[in-house]
Amino acid sequence: MDSSDAEAEPPSLGVVRSARADDGPTLHRIDVATFAEDVSPAVPPQPGADFFGGRVRPEDVLVAEVNGAVAGYLAVGPHYPLASSAHVVQIRGLAVTPEHQGKGVGRRLVGEAVEVARGRGARRLTLHVLASNETARRLYGSCGFVVEGVQREQFHLGGRYVDDILLALDLTTLRTPQARGDL
Ligand SMILES: CC(C)(COP(=O)(O)OP(=O)(O)OC[C@H]1O[C@@H](n2cnc3c(N)ncnc32)[C@H](O)[C@@H]1OP(=O)(O)O)[C@@H](O)C(=O)NCCC(=O)NCCS
């Protein structure tokens, strides 16, 4: 090791933690900042909406922090609310603030979601992604998700029909996706 290595700044270690109820406004702002027709078929997030007002509970949300600031989140839940499908966990939301994108936050959150799903006894981790969301598709593909189904022209967005893609990760055979470097 030379002297420049010894003096180098330590990497910024991000953390992933469970959400708290008081993260709601921050997570809503991330939804607003990342919403676009090519990444979500939903209506745009409404001003002042309660992030935890619907089916999303704080205990189902992972929050990534970088240098003490919330950089992104990932929400999970059952794919179906049925005991017969309790072994399938679904990623129901993933977003990283524009200023933190491209730095490994999304990959880290997906890796943590794998651990959460395994902790819940899941055999499969699933999600839906729009065909137009090429960034997210690349992320999931590099984490080992495979296409299990395509619903053709399921949404009409921005004047064109867009496919809805069902992706899944087999947790019974998988090694945890590695975060590439620190956040
Ligand atoms: C999709 C999203 C969560 C990715 O988060 P991120 O923190 O930027 O992703 P990472 O930095 O961890 O990158 C992981 C991989 O995603 C892909 N990726 C990330 N940014 C990309 C870009 N601008 N162009 C193409 N691929 C990209 C790459 O495969 C990358 O792996 P690599 O760095 O080894 O090449 C983020 O772009 C986002 O919040 N988008 C808007 C909301 C959204 O689309 N959510 C997903 C809904 S299903």
The ligand as a Gaussian input file, in Angstrom:
#p B3LYP/6-31G(d) Opt

LIG

0 1
 C      -34.574000       1.336000     -11.492000
 C      -33.836000       2.057000     -10.346000
 C      -34.470000       1.654000      -9.027000
 C      -32.372000       1.570000     -10.377000
 O      -31.728000       2.070000      -9.207000
 P      -30.184000       2.514000      -9.223000
 O      -29.775000       2.737000      -7.840000
 O      -30.007000       3.638000     -10.164000
 O      -29.520000       1.206000      -9.831000
 P      -28.020000       0.709000      -9.565000
 O      -27.104000       1.880000      -9.518000
 O      -28.028000      -0.212000      -8.411000
 O      -27.725000      -0.076000     -10.909000
 C      -28.042000      -1.421000     -11.010000
 C      -28.119000      -1.808000     -12.472000
 O      -29.240000      -1.159000     -13.072000
 C      -28.896000      -0.854000     -14.430000
 N      -28.865000       0.590000     -14.588000
 C      -28.805000       1.520000     -13.613000
 N      -28.865000       2.761000     -14.159000
 C      -28.944000       2.579000     -15.490000
 C      -29.058000       3.458000     -16.601000
 N      -29.073000       4.786000     -16.465000
 N      -29.155000       2.920000     -17.841000
 C      -29.151000       1.590000     -18.008000
 N      -29.057000       0.695000     -16.992000
 C      -28.945000       1.189000     -15.766000
 C      -27.517000      -1.441000     -14.682000
 O      -27.678000      -2.773000     -15.100000
 C      -26.940000      -1.412000     -13.294000
 O      -25.922000      -2.340000     -13.109000
 P      -24.385000      -1.902000     -13.385000
 O      -24.147000      -0.660000     -12.591000
 O      -23.596000      -3.069000     -12.907000
 O      -24.307000      -1.650000     -14.853000
 C      -33.831000       3.589000     -10.518000
 O      -33.376000       3.903000     -11.809000
 C      -35.200000       4.216000     -10.314000
 O      -35.561000       4.586000      -9.203000
 N      -35.981000       4.350000     -11.410000
 C      -37.316000       4.954000     -11.330000
 C      -38.317000       4.051000     -10.617000
 C      -38.340000       2.662000     -11.205000
 O      -38.187000       2.455000     -12.391000
 N      -38.572000       1.664000     -10.343000
 C      -38.664000       0.272000     -10.742000
 C      -40.091000      -0.082000     -10.992000
 S      -40.284000      -1.807000     -11.448000

